[in-house]
Amino acid sequence: MSSTEYERRPTAAAEAPALAKQMDLLWRSAPGLYGWLATVDHKEIGLRYIITAFAFLMLGGLEALTFRLQLSWSNLHLLTPEQYNQLFTVHGMTMIFLYAGPVLSGFSNYLWPLLLGARDMALPRLNALSYWVYLCSGLVLYSGFAIGFGPNVGWFNYVPLAARAYNQGPNIDLYALGMVLLGISTTVGAINFVVTFLRMRCPGMSIDRVPILIWGTLTASAANIFAIPAVSLAFLLLWMDRNLGTHFFDATAGGSALLWQHLFWMFGHPWVYAIVLPAMGMVSDGLPVFCRRPLVGYSVVALATIATMVLGFGVWVHHMFATGLPGISLSFFSAASIIIALPSAVGVFSWLATIWTGRPVFTVPFLFFASFILLFTIGGVSGFMTGSVPVDWQLTDTYFVVAHLHYVLIGINVFPVVGATYFWFPKFTGRMMDERLGRWNFWTMFTGFHLGFFPMHIAGLLGMPRRIYTYGEGMGWNWVNLVTTIGGFLFAIGVLLFAWNVVKSLKAGERAGANPWDAPTLEWATSSPPPPYNFAVIPTVASRHPLWEDRLGPAEAGRSVTHHGLVLGEGREALGTTPLDAEPNVILKMPGDTLAPLCLALAMAVLAIGLALVNWFVAALGVALAAGAILVWLWPSTVLGETAEVPPHG
Amino acid sequence: MPHIEIFASGLITSFLFRAGQAAETAPLQYLTGAGSKATPVVWLTWGVLLISIAVVVIIAGLLGGAIWHRPGLSWVVGQKAALYPDRDGWRWLWIGTGLSALALLISVVWTVKVLAGIQSPSTRPAVTIEVTGRQWWWQLHYILNDGRDFYTANEIHIPAGGIVRLKLRGGDVIHSFWVPQLAGKMDAIPGLVNETWIEASHPGVYLGQCTEYCGRQHAKMLVRVVAQSPADFRAWSERQLTGPDRTSVAAGGEQAFAAHCGRCHSVRGTAAAGTLGPDLSHLMARQTLGAGILPNDPATLGRWIADPQAQKPGNLMPAIQMPDSERAGILAYLLALR
């Protein structure tokens, strides 16, 4: 479609009440249970992701508190070794797979179309599928634990300990197939983000104008598309080894135990970056709002995001420094693991410069975002230490690494996510979160976090190995562990204060209005919470900060238009634009409510359980149900305008 | 937030203090080293640790300064607030990233240098030991330079000042061999032989532990390295090469042992020749039982034989049903294996 034709489409002012009514009719999901199950609205899906992920965070936290009690002093017997081993495995699985990744998918799902000035993700049904499969995988992954057969060999699931010879029960099979399911969810979600980035940016949003969160999620998604096949394959091969008599990982029959580690960490390390880069993006977008200036060094921060991810594919061996690989390869991976700190340094100095040259306002989101810089630095330098091979030979598999990974995952994921919740809660709900309670929340979490996790560095330097259910009296680890346990509980209180603030503010929070923080990006141009169609008219942007343009001076002299523009109201329609410059290019027919994604997800779960229990009848049933759901999904639909022109709505 | 900086520096100070203090009392710490392989790594560890602490202190200081040197006004929901886009912060990026690159580069060079230096020992090994990690103990197969060999378990005697070559294998699942005072970790992986070396400059006992999660009793898989003077080591290994002392051993106990225990355990020169469990030829010469977790005294040994599962739940040694008299005979027999 040429730009002339584009000019001729009807345009309107966003405030027109008739327009709002018409768009609402077109886009709102059906009422009741059906609409709840069938919706493909990215905001609904995003919130579900976030809430589900937080539920898993709470579960994972409870598991951690339980085994922290066991570890708080030497030779305690609160848990049996088997209980401890299941708990630490399920804790890792929950936090890394079921919380840290999905919570960011949730925020990105909710925010992407709003940040990009679009009406939905590019593939809304795939989006719904991604959520339902995630939920099903969570249930499959937890099903073994719930009946006492939880996975018990660590989230990294090393063979041969995970092989049939050393683990008879269904626990590892459920874990393996649950992980394959989760891989499907993450992959389709990632594809959706990449396509959305390429096609759904509103006119004028060239790639140098997208918020950093977009870069974060985009690079994470691109990485996931390449990384997840490795781990899905690994788990499938493991399932075959366990149930079909293959020997991929069986050294006694020509297989290789190290093959598992390579496949797992080729996925595992990029995944670590995938679950922090979007969170760093949130900080890069949120922090400047409270510093009252644009981010310093937008382009290098965006490039650093991509550089981190690219280098992130070349460092997986640093999880395997002690496996006896040749010295030359160790030197290479050691250098790569140390140099990867450089793009992180770019981020840190950009955030520091943004605060320094701006005028920070001490709101609760600011506290979380600013403290993140410190936690990120501490987690970063301990990671840098483990990058040095000879040092890592001492540090690895001690509590030093436990400290490192918690500073990284809590510091770079949980703190930004909680900050982001304070920041975007008004957009999600139309109400502000309580600032006073928020300060209590922040200081409790901050103090509890350091009290809980900083001493782990010391425990590690004193030689305490990971994954031990107890330790002897004379090892010198009693006091650091006691302090860690106390800190862990304090941190948990902080998380509860956060949950309380959310619940309380849902009902009684101050009304927010469209743009309570006076923030610059498009999500704040629409009402809070946004209508089902996000924007009544398609915005056109002319700079990185559409809502600050009038005040940024000559540096950003663009003139974005958010309240007047293209309507696209002949059915559920969205605007497709060109990949680099975001020139209008095509009108996309968007799908409405459908149960097909839910049915397909359930069918896949049936298949996974059938395979895990090696019950071919159940597996075949799953395949048949999936085929049916796919058929319904792909059936040509007149509503979408795929087979016939639809008359314009009155 | 007026506390971050003070909090961080307080933590670091107490951290250094505690690290120094606890080095005395924590047998698995690695902030000091006791041999030619561990020492260069100790220096590197302190080097990168101090760089790291310096980075954290500098960033915390800059963050505190950034936050408090020019705070903005308090917030009013929904109100338009002033913007301050004029100051250019790019200098921060150039200087900060430049200095970081320098520190990282120095660390890479130092790392590669240390790595090359400790890859292989400078002199010929004094003894070679095949160390096999098993659930949940260490099997040791000594191969002396003259070709003679013997088996023992969990307690590695070495000559102080001598290079000891280790060949690590995983006997069932993956384990990791770690005696922090002497060297970093090396995994023991089924299907592979990982070669590494250790050296202790002075006689002493150095504690180690399995550090690759290996199942239910991973927590209770310790190992001890006993470094002796070369003469003492020679005497110890000659003794290990012998069988039980017939004059002190009760013959009935030997028969009962071979019948009940011989499928898993061996005693050199007798009918007991099992290889599933630790070699017990000179059991009472060892300091501990159950892979380093219990003192090796007659009472503990008696309890262990009566019910191994009560001492180390889940370990692979079953409680064998037999008359008390026979069990007492076996105990007497074992107590004579010195």
Interface residues (C-beta under 8 A of the other chain):
Chain A: T80 P81 E82 N85 V153 G154 Y158 P160 L161 Y166 A251 T252 G255 S256 A257 L258 F290 C291 R292 R293 P294 V296 G297 V300 A322 T323 G324 G327 L330 S331 S334 A335 I338 I339 A341 L342 A345 V346 V348 F349 S350 L352 A353 T354 I355 W356 T357 G358 R359 P360 V361 F362 T363 L367 A370 S371 I373 L374 T377 I378 V381 S382 F384 M385 S388 V389 P390 V391 D392 W393 Q394 T396 D397 T398 M432 W443 F446 H450 F454 H457 I458 L461 L462 G463 M464 P465 R466 R467 I468 Y469 T470 Y471 G472 G474 M475 G476 W477 V480 E510 A512 G513 N515 P516 W517 D518 W548 R551 L552 G553 A555
Chain B: M1 I4 F7 A8 L11 F15 R18 A19 A22 A23 T25 A26 P27 L28 Q29 Y30 L31 P40 V41 L44 T45 V48 L49 I51 S52 I53 V55 V56 I59 A60 L62 L63 G65 A66 I67 H69 R70 P71 G72 L73 S74 W75 V77 G78 Q79 K80 A81 A82 L83 Y84 P85 D86 R87 D88 G89 W90 R91 W92 L93 I95 G96 T97 S100 A101 L104 S107 V108 W110 T111 V112 V114 L115 A116 I118 Q119 Q135 L168 G170 D172 V173 I174 S176 W178 P180 A183 G184 K185 M186 D187 I189 P190 G191 L192 N194 E195 T196 Q209 C210 T211 E212 Y213 C214 G215 R216 Q217 H218 A219 I293 P313 G314
